[in-house]
Every structure is written in structure tokens, then in C-alpha cells.
Amino acid sequence: MQLIDGKKTSQAVKLEIAEEVKQMISAGMKQPHLAAVLVGNDGGSETYVAAKIKSCEEVGFASSLIRFGNDVTEEELLSAVKKLNEDADVDGFIVQLPLPKHISEEKVTEAIDPKKDVDGFHPQNLGRMITGADAFVSATPQGIMELLKRYNIETKGKHAVIIGRSNIVGRPMSILLSLKGHPGDATVTVCHSRTANLKEICLQADILVAALGIPEFLKADMVKEGAVVIDVGTTRVPSTETKSGWRLKGDVDFLNVSPKCSFITPVPGGVGPMTIVSLLLNTLKAARQK
Ligand SMILES: Nc1nc2c(c(=O)[nH]1)N[C@@H](CN(C=O)c1ccc(C(=O)N[C@@H](CCC(=O)O)C(=O)O)cc1)CN2
């Protein structure tokens, strides 16, 4: 079994980005600028946005953070999005999800200028990605594709099973793996909460992507010997063993599944760090396109 080290890979990608930024600046271009909108004080969202801002500093990007309380109205948030769309200094921006229940994530996502949508969540980017056209691809699926590429994992002709059909991970992941090229050319099955015979389908998978958000859902008896397992889950579960009172759990029962795998991503240190570098790559692309 080989561990897919997302932390190490993300460091390598960050060095590549930092080098590109230096070249852009010496060619007279301005620093790429990523803005993040954070609503409320959800612990996970705070952590992820802080990590995004810190990563911007590491690679030489400018960054800005726009914060709102949980009581922000949809109108106020849409107006902030409009301002960012019009701000010539901002190359790309994200609105951290999830948003409070009284705000429509769909409306907010659709209000973002697709050219600045470095999360790749806008329907225009999703649509372009489906056709294989140039688009901003959402960060987590893009990060997984980068891991498959850098670890030389064969996907052509393989059966990939994705558990989860979210717009930000499961669905785009299924498209990317089925597109022509490497990594791609896979035969893909998307499973979800209504799938019958889930275990039997998982047992046929050469590549298994668990992205359903249920800690340790994927058990050893659902995994074929030699499969590649990608764990997208990052659920905070209560723990008496940590100072914070919680620990991170993936969607895979890592202890029992890993001995059966050819490759597996850990949690933490697998897909998560690649999500952040993919966002940086999209921001670099947005800055270049401008
Ligand atoms: N606007 C967005 N919102 C959300 C996205 C997104 O891509 N754009 N994805 C997730 C959260 N997310 C990024 O925002 C994210 C999740 C996990 C990690 C990560 O690095 N995880 C680490 C562990 C970090 C920890 O200790 O908690 C790991 O897995 O090693 C980064 C980003 C939902 N919202």
C-alpha cells in the first residue's frame, strides 16, 4: 500500500506557483489577488479560510478577507459579490460554504462573475467543464486529479466509483474521470444515498472516491484488493484525546481499508491540502487571463 501524501504534493505545487508569481512580477504583471468572503463563525470555515489566506502569502499572492456576521441578509451578501465582480484589483474570489440557511447558496454562486469564479461553482464553469472546454474546475476534484497525475495512477479503462453526488465534489469528479485524457478515460459509476447494492458496486471499483460526509462509511468489506481509495471526508467528531475537543475523520475506515489498497489518501493530509492549492492554481489562471 502506498500513501498518497497530499501535504507533500501541495507543498511542491505551491513552490511551482511561487516561481510563476516571481516570473509574472518580473515581467511587470501585478500580484494575483484572491478575495474570500466568510459568513458567520463556523469553526471549519474559519480554519479553511485562514489556510487559504496563509497559502496566498506563501506563494506571493495578495489576499483580502470580507467578513459578515450570521445575520447578514442575502441582499447584503449579493451586494458584496457585485462589488467584488467590479473590483479590477481582485482576480478571483470565493464565498466560503456553507452559508446560513436564510441565504440561497445557489443565488450567491450564480451572482459571481464566471471569470472570477475561482471555486468553479458557477453553472457556466460547471457546464464548460462537462464539455471539456476551458473552465475553472472546482478545487477538490481538481486536487484529486492532480494527485492521480503526480502519483502516475492509471485511470484509462478503469472502473471508478464515486460515492456522493454533490455539485462541488461528486458530480464534477465523475465528469473529470470520464473525460478524454490522463487522468481520465475511466468508466464511472456515481453512487448516492438511494443506490441499491452499494457494497457490490464498490467491490467492482478499481478507483473509489468516498465523498459523502459520513465518517468511516467505507469499510474493508466494500473494497476490492488493490483498489485506489480517495477519501474526501473531513468531519469533525468529538474527541476526549485532543485539546480542541474534536478530531478530523474521513469517510473511509482507514485502519482496516488501507491494507487492501494499492494507493490511499489519509485524512488529514490527503485531499484537503490539495483543495487549497487548486484554488491558488485557479487564481493564477484568472490573473493570467486578465
Ligand atoms: N467556497 C468553498 N467552500 C467550501 C469548499 C470549497 O472548495 N470552496 N470546500 C470545503 C471546505 N474546504 C475548502 O474551503 C476545505 C476542506 C478541507 C481542507 C483541508 O486542508 N483539510 C485538512 C485538515 C484541516 C483541519 O485540520 O481541519 C486535511 O484534510 O488535511 C481545506 C479546505 C467546504 N466549503
The ligand as an ORCA input file, in Angstrom:
! r2SCAN-3c Opt
* xyz 0 1
  N     -16.202     28.136     -1.195
  C     -15.867     26.904     -0.826
  N     -16.412     26.351      0.266
  C     -16.067     25.076      0.609
  C     -15.121     24.340     -0.154
  C     -14.575     24.944     -1.307
  O     -13.756     24.351     -2.055
  N     -14.952     26.233     -1.595
  N     -14.708     23.084      0.259
  C     -14.983     22.655      1.625
  C     -14.005     23.154      2.661
  N     -12.622     23.400      2.191
  C     -12.350     24.491      1.443
  O     -12.959     25.501      1.525
  C     -11.518     22.651      2.709
  C     -11.683     21.483      3.418
  C     -10.562     20.828      3.976
  C      -9.295     21.354      3.814
  C      -8.085     20.774      4.446
  O      -6.989     21.180      4.140
  N      -8.245     19.850      5.357
  C      -7.101     19.353      6.092
  C      -7.403     19.359      7.566
  C      -7.677     20.718      8.114
  C      -8.212     20.678      9.540
  O      -7.429     20.420     10.431
  O      -9.422     20.926      9.744
  C      -6.784     17.938      5.627
  O      -7.703     17.253      5.131
  O      -5.635     17.565      5.750
  C      -9.135     22.501      3.075
  C     -10.225     23.135      2.531
  C     -16.364     23.138      2.042
  N     -16.572     24.518      1.728
*
